[in-house]
Amino acid sequence: MRGGAKAAIAGGVFVLVAGGLGYGVYEVVLGGDGSGGMGTASDSSEVKTGPPDKKEIEETAEGFLKAWASGDAKAASLLTNNETGAEPMLAGYAEDAHVTKAVITPGAAVGTKVPYTVKATVSYDGKTKPWSYSSELTVVRGLTTGKALVDWKPAVIHPQLTEGATLETGKSSTAAIEAVDHNGKVLDKETYPSLGPILDSLREKYGDKAGGTPGVETWIEPADKQLPDTTLLTLAKGKPGKLQTTLDAGAQAAAEKSVKDFSEASVVAVKPSTGAIRAVANNPATGFNAAMQGKQAPGSTMKIVTAAMLLEKGLITANGPTECPKEATWQGRTFHNLDNFELPASSSFTTSFARSCNTAFIKLIDDTKDDAALAKEARDVFGIGLDNWKTGITSVDGSVPEETGGEAAAQYIGQGTVQMNALNMASVTATARNGTFRQPVIVPQSLDDRQLATASRSLPSNVTGQLNDMMRATASWGTGKAAMASVNGDKGAKTGSAEVDGQATSNSWFTGFSDDLAAAAVVQSGGHGGDAAGPVVAAVLRAGS
């Protein structure tokens, strides 16, 4: 313990209190019989094996939390399986985060995990504020010592701390912002949880331009300095500067609500006529912005791009007959339709598109005479893979690498090396809607005069018309019918199911439009596109139309 610390007993709670000197002096208050000892179940010289037992878990957790609360970072780190990683972060809790008091209350162990709540007080430059949160630790068996030890992760200190990140308190490096939607309605992370990381990014990039002044805050500074800080507590508010976004509060609220129906889901809505992003939502809502930074195969939603390429080459027309057998083989790789369905030989390409027939697309690859045709269409018309989108925050603009053979065929149906996210597929639908790629933005270009990405050409009007008709068919009587039934206006859709190696159930993809709004969603392990991702898209389209 640091100088002046003393142990006493009182009710199963660990209390940390800073003294009046230039460093922390801590009083430890515990429940029990007055022993106040720091020993754990690991004191024996016997080298044990196997998972720690209930007694070891409880005593190790108690010893660690007691040492942490007492301000003894060295003693606490010795009770972890990574002493060198734990000690500086535990010491920084008082020294860098300026926590002057913390009451740590452990809960009952669940297996090897021990949850606890922290009620802290943060003090800096005469400003003081309470701070509460919950976290947990896991007790494991030490690989070499056999002792029961806390499995060290930065999240032990705070659930949002990651490797290499630090917890800091001080004057904020950027001014606070008051983000508003395109109608002037305030957007905050409490009302719209998915916007938390996005608002942090916008503040980091545009705080100085918005005209505000810094405040005093507690934040997480990430290891990657290109990422924004995450504000956890505001001790003294600065003057926030107003920042106009392209978002729509109604569409955002619908997006937030709809993704919560699934454990992992993302959705984005884009206005085709301008490229304005109207909604972005993720579940989980904290951390990685999968909706704009994710990279995964989009399944049959990619057939929008493939169909555009085939139409432009004159290989098909929307109403012309197209073969849709149960299976098709290209250069040794065989592709099947869902449940091995097939369509009559007289069926139109629109029917194959609306029913999501894989083989109808695969059988046409030889006629293109160019394995890289799809990659070129994606880049030159839809703006995918340009690597220069400037949305206003960090985003990924998709990838369709030039491939050959069976890998090129897989791309036709959105498998293989195609990489997309909800933003990319919403943009694809927006481009298909009007025929011209307009790079999505979340803040107006006029804010910083950044150079937006452009595609080298637009779709011919007859191709745009046929694409829209095929998507309308999908929404009215095809695989998107059920999901889009509640959506009004001029509407269209495309479903997708993306198979992932090692995953029992495919990812559910869906994209659609209603009048001048396009949206796309992905639900991890959601199955058929219309079943999971479809209702997410429909909810956003209803709210934003």
Buried (B, 14 or more C-beta within 10 A) or exposed (E): BBEEBEBEBEEEBBBBBBBEEEEBBBBBBBEEEEEBEBEBBBEEEEEBEEEBEEEBBBBBBBBBBBBBBBBBBEBBBBBBBBBEBBBEBBBBBBBBBBBBBBBBBBEEBEEBBBBBBBBBBBBBEEBBBEBEBEBBBBBBBBEEEBBBBBBBBBBBBBEBBBEEBBBBBBEBBBBBBBBBBBEEBEBEBEEBBBBBBBBBBBBBBBBBBBEBEBBBBBBBBBEEEEBBBBBBBBBBEBEBBEBBBBBBBBBBBBBBBBBBBBEBBBBBBBBBBBBBBBBBBBBBBBEEBBBBBBEBBBBBBBBBBBBBBBBBBEBBBBEEBBBBBEEBEBEEBEBBBBEEBBBEEEBBBBBBBBBBBBBBBBBBBEEBEBBBBBBBBBBBBBBBBBEEBBBBBBBBBBBBBBBEEBBBBBBBBBBBBBBBBBBBBBBBBBBBBBBBBBBBBBBBBEBEEEEBBEBEEBBEEEBBBBBBBBBBBBBBEBBBBEBBEEBEEEBBBBBBBBEBEEEEBBBBBBBBBBBBBBBBBBBBBBBBBBBBBBBBBBBBBBBBB
